[in-house]
Amino acid sequence: MRYRRIGSSDLEVSEISLGSWLTYGGGVGSEQAEACVAKAFEVGINFVDTANVYGRGGAEEFLGQVLADRPRDSYVLATKLFFPMNGERGLSREQVFKQLDASLTRLRTDHVDLYQCHRYDFDTPLEETMDALTEVVRQGKVRYLGFSEWPPERIQAAIDLPNVERFVSSQPQYSMLWREPEREVIPLCAANGISQIVWSPLAQGALTGKYTPGKAPPAGSRAASQDMGWAMDRFRDEEVLEAVQRVRPITDGLGITMARLALAWVLREPNVASAIVGASRPEQVEENAGASGVELDDETLRAIDEALVPALA
């Protein structure tokens, strides 16, 4: 496993990180989820990402239990706030303090390494949000700050605010099939000491190649699940699945799996610090971790683009 620094922070994180959306504390049984976390540490993953809203607090509670016996300095822990929890939402001063304390209780820790704004709150002044986030950093409850899916102009506004703690991470959706961050977010962040921690690098599993055009999703897959299948809707289009199948000869020539190619593709971008993967089985964790260190040459990158052009149009 290789490691990269998150932005201007001193956090060194594994290139592959373990996420918990739609899985731990909800969609995956506890015994299986514990095996996934154990495998993550075994293969060198030291970065765990969650959010208060995942499983309505269930993901944080699960991680609090499973990480309790591990030295706190042996992993980097990230969580988020914004989406509704018990009827309350947003990034107001009150919510920052309230939701952070609730997350710390569920996670059984006195601090998180990275606290992220899950979306931008257009109902709260940016100054109020940044002042509150600055305060929790200076209290020692949070080491560094991040955001997810903020508009570029709001990122710039936060950068321009004086006397506040700086963001070190951005968490966008980014994959071979979704390249929107390349237009503005990545260049802006790269120029300001902010790294990307990308979610859905496998396009909710579509880039693993296991979904075949014209066929029902395999039993046991995310797309076949009533609880998780909705998250794959945009990537189940026939044209998209056909384009993904055109990538398969590339992976065959390289001797790697489709998943490792997709993860290596996002990691080719220097501004990406880590790619978040969700896993319901330990073998998936091990497979995804194997993408760390895979280098893709220019010829391979061109071949990927040619295969996927129709799906990107």
N, C-alpha and C positions, 0 to 999 in steps of 0.2 A: 504494500500500500504506500502510495506517495501522499505527501501532505503539502498544503498550501496555506499561506497566510491570508486571513480575511482583511482586506483593505488596509487601513492604517492602524489596525489593532495589533496586539501581540498574540492573537488566537491562531494557533496552527491546527488546521483541521484536515481530516482525511478527504481525499478527492471524491470519495463516495461516502455519503452520509445516510443515516437511517431516518426515514420519516414515519409518521404515524397517522396520517389522514386516511379515513375509511378503513383502518385496520385495527390497531391496538386500542384496547378499551371499547371495542365495538364489533367490527366485522370479523375478527379473528379470535379464536378461542385463546384463553390465557396461557395454557400450556404451550401451544404452538407459538404464541407471541413471545413467550419467555425464551423459547429455543431460538427464535430469530435474533433477539437481542444478544444472547450468548454467542451465537455464531458471528454477529457483527463485531464484537470485541475480539473474538478469536482471529478474524481475518484482518484486523487492524483498523476497523472503523472506530473513530473516537468522537464523532459528531452526531448528536441526536437532536432532531427537530420535531417540535410539537406545537400545539396551540390550545388555548383554553377551550375553544369551541369544539375541538375534535372529540367526538363521543360525549359531548356536553360535559366536559371535564373528565371523562373516563380515560382518555389517553394519558393525561397528566397523572391521574391517580395510578394507573398501571405502571407508568415509568417511575413514579415515586417509589413504588413497591419493589420493582425489579432492579432499580439502581441503588437501593438503600445500602446494600452491603459492599458496594464498590467505592474505592477512594474517590472523593469528590474531584480531585485534580487529575483523575485518569480519563475524564471525558469532558467534552464541551457540550453544554446544554442550552438549547434555544427554545423559546416559546413566543407566543403572539397574543395580541388583543385587538379587538375592534368589533367583531360580529356579536350578535345578541347572546347574552348569557343571563338567564332568569329575567328576561324582559328589559335588560339594560344593554346599551351598546355605545360604541364610539370611542373617541380619544380625548375626552374632556379630562381636566385635572382630577376630578373625582373618580372617573373610571380608571385612569392610569394607576392611581394608588389602590383602589379597591380590587381591580382585576389582578394586579401584580401580587398583592398579598394572598389572594385566593389561589393563584397559580403556585406560589411558593409553598403554601400549605399542602396542596395536592401533590406537588413534586418532592415534598419532604426535604427541602433545602433552604438555605438562608440567602441564596442568590442564584440568578441565572446569568450565564455568560453573554447571552445575546437576547435582547428583548426587542421584538419586532412589531411594528404597526401593520396589522394584517391587510388593511386598505387605507386609503386617505379618507379623513373625516371632513366633509365639506360643511358640516354643521358646527364645527368647533374652530375657533381661530388657531392658525398654525402656531402662533406665539404661545398660546396656552398649552398646547400639546407639547411643544419642545421644552418649555419651562418645567413642566411636570416630569418629563422624561429626564431632563438634566438633574432634577432633584433626586430621583430614585437612583441615578448613577452615583451621585455624590453621597447618598446614604449608604452605598455599598450593596444595595439589593440587586443591582444590575451592573455588569461590567461594560458592555457595549450596546449600541443601539442599531437597529435596522428597520427596514420597511419592506413591504411587499406590494407590487403592482401600483405604485404611485405614478401619476402623470409626470412627465419630464419637467413641466413648469413648476410643479409643486416640489419636486426634488431640488430644483434650483433655488426656490424660495427658502427652503430649509437650509441649504448650504449658505445662503446669503445672510441668515439671521446671526446677529452678534451675541456673544456671551452665552452660547448654549453648547451642549455636548454634540459632537458630530456623528452622523451616521457612518457606519463602516460597512454595511451590507445592504444589498437589494435582493429580494426574492421574487423573481419573475418566472412565469411559465416560459420555457425555452427548450426547443428540441429541433431535430431535423425537419419536422413538420410545422413548427411554429417559431418563426424567426423575428417576430416583431421587435424584441428588445435590441436587435442589432441596429435599428434605424436611429434611435435617439438615446435610449436608456444606457446601453453599454458604453458608448463614447462619453456621455456626460459623467457617468460614475467613474470610469477609468481615469478621467482627468481630475477627479476629486477624492481619490483614496477610498473608493467604495467598490467592494467586490460583489459579484453575483453568486448567490446560492440558489441554484435553479430547481424549480419543481416541475414535475411531469416530463423529465428528459426522455422517457420512453413513450410519451404520448398515451398515457394510461394503458400501456401494454401493447398498443398497436404496433410499435416499432420492434417488438420481439419477433414479429412474423407469425405468431401463432393464430392469428385471425385470417381466415381465407375468404376471398370474395365469393359471395353466393352460398356460403355455408354457415350454419349456426355456430355460435361461439363454443369452444370446447367446454365440456363439463368441468366445473371447478374453477374456471377462469373468472377474472373480474367482470368481463362483459356478460357472462352468464348469470351473475349474481343479482338477485333482486335488490340487495342493499347497495351494491357498488356499480352495477351496470350502467346507471344513468350518467355516470361521470365520463363514460366513453363515447357518448352519442356523436360528438363532432368528428371522432376518428374512426367511425364505423362506415363512413361513406364508401361506396364501392370503388370509386376512383382513387380514394386514398389507400385502400387496402391493396388495390392493384399496383399502385406506385411502390408501396412497401415491398411487395413481392419482387419487383424489379431490382431491389437492392440485394436480394439474397445471393446472386452470383458474386457480388463483391465480397461478401463475408466468406463465401465458400473459397474464393481465391486467397483470402487472407488467413484462412484457417481459424476464424473466430466466430462467435455467435452474433446474431442480429442485435441482441441486447448490448453486448460489449461494444459493437460498432457505434450504436446510437449514443452510448455514454461517452465513448472516446471522442465522438464528434463534438459534444458540448464542451468537453474538457480541452479541446484543441484551442479554445478561446482563452487567452491569458487572463482576462478579467473574471473568469469563472473560478471561484475558489473551491466549490464543491457541488456535486449533483445529488439531489435527494432522491432516494429510491424507497418505494414501499415494498414490503415483502410479506407474504403470508406463510412462506415455508423457508426453513434455514438454507436449503439448497439454492433458493433464489438470491439470498443475501450473498452467498459465496460466489455465485455466478456473476452478479453485478459488481462485486468487489474486484473481480478479475479484469475489469476495464481499466483500472488505474494503471498507468504506465504504457498503455497501448498508444502507439504513435501512428497517425494517419498522414501519408504523404500527399502532395498536391494532386497527383494523378487519381488517387482514391477519392479525394474530396470533389474533384471534378466529376467523377463517375457517379457519386452520390447525388450531386446536383442534377445531373442529366436524368437520372432515374426518377427523381422526385418533382421535377419542374411542373408537370401537369397538376399535381396535388397542391402545389404552392401558389398556383395562379389565382 
